[in-house]
Amino acid sequence: MTTATRPESAPAAPGRPRTVTAGLWTLQVLLALLFVGGSGLPKLVGESYAVQIFDELGSGQWLRIVVGLCEVAGGLGLLVPRLAGLAATCLIALMVGATAAQLFFLDAGYWYTPVIVGALLVVIARTRRTGTAALVTRA
């Protein structure tokens, strides 16, 4: 009995090694959990700390609801292959706003958190850019 083997120079998957694909999906799932469960839903249900932050911003609670909806939608979008790149790109814009809010309106002690999350989102957006371009072209 003979078995077909793949030449050593051939990649495990077309365009990207399996380990890279697995790592990318792991990152997407973890960030989706962060945005949906750790950040978006507490804003939507009116968790006291989220209410306090938006009171300190002076923007009103309507912005808390909008940001919470964007975070939940973006987190869910990270789990949909066709939407993952676009969702990451939109969440990057949200992280830019969060960084600005931390630096200029809130305690500047935690400004680096949205920067780190934004950098991880850049990895996803950059890796998924061909899918995003195809999605935008179709629209």
C-alpha positions in Angstrom: 0.0 0.0 0.0 1.3 3.4 -0.9 0.4 6.7 0.5 0.6 10.0 -1.2 2.8 12.5 0.5 3.0 16.2 0.0 6.4 17.6 -1.0 8.2 19.3 1.9 8.2 22.6 0.0 4.4 22.7 -0.5 2.4 24.7 2.1 -0.2 22.9 4.2 -3.0 25.1 2.9 -3.2 27.3 -0.2 -1.7 30.6 0.6 -1.1 30.2 4.3 0.3 27.5 6.6 -2.1 25.8 8.9 -0.4 27.1 12.0 -0.9 30.7 10.8 -4.5 30.0 10.0 -5.1 28.4 13.4 -3.3 31.2 15.2 -5.4 33.8 13.3 -8.6 32.1 14.2 -7.6 31.8 17.8 -6.8 35.5 17.9 -10.2 36.3 16.3 -12.1 34.2 18.8 -10.3 35.7 21.8 -10.9 39.2 20.6 -14.6 38.4 19.8 -15.0 37.2 23.4 -13.3 40.3 24.6 -15.5 42.7 22.6 -18.8 40.8 23.0 -18.6 39.5 26.6 -16.0 41.7 28.2 -16.8 45.1 26.7 -20.0 45.4 24.6 -22.5 43.6 26.7 -21.6 45.3 30.0 -22.1 48.6 28.2 -25.5 47.5 26.8 -26.8 46.2 30.1 -25.7 49.4 31.9 -23.0 47.9 34.2 -22.1 50.6 36.7 -18.5 51.1 35.7 -19.5 51.5 32.0 -22.1 54.1 33.1 -19.5 55.9 35.2 -17.0 56.1 32.3 -19.5 57.7 29.9 -20.6 60.1 32.7 -17.0 61.2 33.1 -16.8 61.6 29.3 -19.8 64.0 29.5 -21.2 62.5 26.3 -24.4 61.1 27.7 -25.5 57.5 28.0 -26.6 57.3 24.3 -22.9 57.0 23.3 -22.5 54.0 25.7 -25.3 52.2 23.9 -23.8 53.1 20.4 -20.3 51.9 21.4 -21.7 48.8 23.1 -23.7 47.9 19.9 -20.6 48.5 17.7 -18.4 46.3 20.0 -20.9 43.5 20.0 -21.5 43.7 16.2 -17.7 43.9 15.6 -17.0 41.0 17.9 -19.6 38.9 16.1 -18.2 40.0 12.8 -14.8 38.7 13.7 -16.3 35.2 13.8 -17.8 35.4 10.3 -15.1 34.6 7.7 -16.3 37.1 5.1 -16.7 39.9 7.6 -13.7 39.4 9.8 -11.4 41.9 8.0 -14.0 44.6 7.8 -15.0 44.0 11.4 -11.4 44.3 12.5 -11.0 47.5 10.5 -14.1 49.1 12.1 -13.0 48.0 15.6 -9.6 49.6 14.9 -11.4 52.9 14.5 -13.2 52.3 17.7 -9.9 51.6 19.5 -8.5 54.9 18.2 -11.5 56.6 19.8 -11.0 54.7 23.0 -7.3 55.7 23.1 -8.2 59.3 22.6 -10.8 59.1 25.3 -8.4 57.6 27.7 -5.7 60.1 27.0 -7.7 63.3 26.9 -10.9 62.8 29.0 -10.3 59.9 31.4 -7.5 58.7 33.6 -4.6 58.4 31.2 -3.2 55.4 33.2 -4.7 52.8 30.9 -4.2 54.3 27.5 -2.1 51.4 26.3 -5.0 48.8 26.6 -6.9 50.0 23.5 -3.5 50.5 21.7 -2.6 46.8 22.3 -6.1 45.6 21.3 -5.9 47.8 18.2 -2.5 46.4 17.2 -3.9 42.9 17.4 -6.9 44.0 15.3 -4.4 45.4 12.7 -2.9 41.9 12.4 -6.4 40.5 11.6 -7.3 43.4 9.2 -4.0 43.1 7.4 -4.2 39.3 7.1 -7.8 39.4 5.9 -7.4 42.4 3.6 -8.1 40.5 0.3 -11.5 39.3 1.7 -12.3 42.8 2.8 -11.4 44.2 -0.6 -13.6 41.6 -2.3 -16.5 42.5 0.1 -16.2 46.2 -0.5 -15.9 45.7 -4.3 -19.1 43.6 -4.2 -21.0 46.3 -2.3 
